């Protein structure tokens, strides 16, 4: 079946404290958003340890996902 929308690669941000933000347009935008969450330290290629302005520590991770049907 044909799809009425164009498949677009999007990014998603999730945090270990339960926050989730989907449909981020680019990897660069996703990385910028992570850095707005607090003081960051790179943990892996797509994850960071973050300390927010209230001193809470959590992990933030970005993932690439396809916007059109997939697995």
N, C-alpha and C positions, 0 to 999 in steps of 0.2 A: 504494500500500500504506500502511496506517496504521502508525504507530510506537507502540511500547509505552512510550516515555518522552517526557516533555515537553521541547520545545526550550527551552534556556536559554542566554541570552547569557553567555559567559564571556570572560575575559581571559587572555592568555598573555604571559609575560615571557621575553625572550631577551637574551643578552648577546653581545658580540663575542668573548668568550673561550670561547664554546661552552656556557654554561649555559642551561638552559631550564626554565621552570616553567609548567605549563598548569593550566587549570581554576580560575583565580582568580575568585572570585564577583563582584567589583565593580571598577570603575575605581579607586575610592578605595583598596581593598585592594591593588591592583597598584601604585599609586603609593607607598603606605606600604612595601611590600616593597622597591621600588627604593631607598628611602632607608635601608634597613637594610644595604645592600651596602657603604656607605662614604660619603664626602663627595661630594655631587652638584652638578652645574651643569646647568641646563636647556639642552638642545641644540635641541629642537623641541617641538611640543605633546605628543608621546608618547615622547620620548627624552632621555637624560641622559648626560653624561660623568660617570664615577664613578672615584674613586680609593679603593681599599680600604685596610685597615689595614696592608698590607704595601707600600704605595706603587705598586701596579699600577694602570694606567689602562685602562679599557675603556668601552664604550658599552652602556647598557641601554635596551631599548625594550619598550614594552607595546603589544599589539595586541588589538583586539576581535574575537571570533570567535563565531559561532553554534554552539550545542551540538547542534543537531539537523540532519540532512541539509542539504545546501546545495550550493554550486557546487563 
